Structure formats: structure tokens, C-alpha cells
Amino acid sequence: MVGTRATPVHFDGADNLLVQIFGRKKLILIPPAESEKLYYPCLRLGHVHYSPVDIEDPDFVQFPKFKDATLFEVTLEPGEILFIPVRWWHHARSLETAISLNFWWYSMRSLFRMRHPYFVFHKDRVTKKLLNVR
Ligand SMILES: O=C(O)CCC(=O)C(=O)O
């Protein structure tokens, strides 16, 4: 990602290393156990792994549970790397022009922890395929 914009709060379906190359980036992370406070799943959003809550300017009337969410905040400096585990919610805001690189990778652990509605529904079939069981 290049630029100064923000990426709304969402989670990834894989483990993720976020490498800060240039400029600073502020990340807010929220544990998967708090997904309900982010109104997950929100099926009216195009992507189910995004939250309808604007965590920089939250509407507590519409989303009162978000008041109780646990937020971890970190600012990445150039040369720093952040590990974002699968399913952890994260919001990113570049504090100036910034360049980052991502490395995402899938593992059995990340696929199981992801608990995407598709994966939950097809868990047995996907597991058999991954384990090469007939
Ligand atoms: O760098 C960004 O703005 C987005 C980072 C992000 O969402 C991610 O690493 O998954």
C-alpha cells in the first residue's frame, strides 16, 4: 500500500507480516474474541470480513458494543515489521506518505482459525481435501 489513506477495520484470512518500508503507519488491532463488538458478521457489507464500525469516529448509538472493545495501538516506523495473526481485526492509517509490503501465508492453523462462514459450512469437505483423505 502506498499513500496516506486509511484501510477500514477488517481481518485477513491468513497470517500476515506487515513490513513498513517508508513513512509511519498507525495500526489498531482488536482480538478475534471481540468480533461481536465489531458487529461481525455484517452481511450487508460486500465483504464479510469488514466491520461496519468506523473505529476512528465510532457511532455509539448505532454500535454501542464497540465502547467495550479492547484496542491495541502501535505506530510502525520504517524498517519495523508487525505480525498480524489470522482473524485479528486491524485498521491502518498512514501518518504521512508511506509504503508497506505484506506477506500473507496460509497454514492449517490459519484456515481453521479463520472460521469464515464458507469454511465453517464446508469444514468437513475442505479438511478432507487438505489432508488428502478420500
Ligand atoms: O497498509 C494498509 O493500509 C493495510 C494493511 C492491511 O490491512 C493488512 O496488512 O492486511
The ligand as a Tripos MOL2 file, in Angstrom:
@<TRIPOS>MOLECULE
LIG
   10     9     1     0     0
SMALL
NO_CHARGES

@<TRIPOS>ATOM
      1 O1         -1.4290   -0.9500    4.9210 O.co2     1 LIG1
      2 C1         -2.6380   -0.8350    4.9080 C.2       1 LIG1
      3 O2         -3.2180    0.2360    4.7340 O.co2     1 LIG1
      4 C2         -3.4910   -2.0250    5.0760 C.3       1 LIG1
      5 C3         -2.8320   -3.0910    5.8690 C.3       1 LIG1
      6 C4         -3.7190   -4.2540    5.9760 C.2       1 LIG1
      7 O3         -4.9050   -4.1430    6.0110 O.2       1 LIG1
      8 C5         -3.1840   -5.5660    6.0440 C.2       1 LIG1
      9 O4         -1.9660   -5.6940    6.1910 O.co2     1 LIG1
     10 O5         -3.9670   -6.5280    5.9400 O.co2     1 LIG1
@<TRIPOS>BOND
     1     1     2 2
     2     2     3 1
     3     2     4 1
     4     4     5 1
     5     5     6 1
     6     6     7 2
     7     6     8 1
     8     8     9 2
     9     8    10 1
@<TRIPOS>SUBSTRUCTURE
     1 LIG1         1 GROUP 0 **** ****
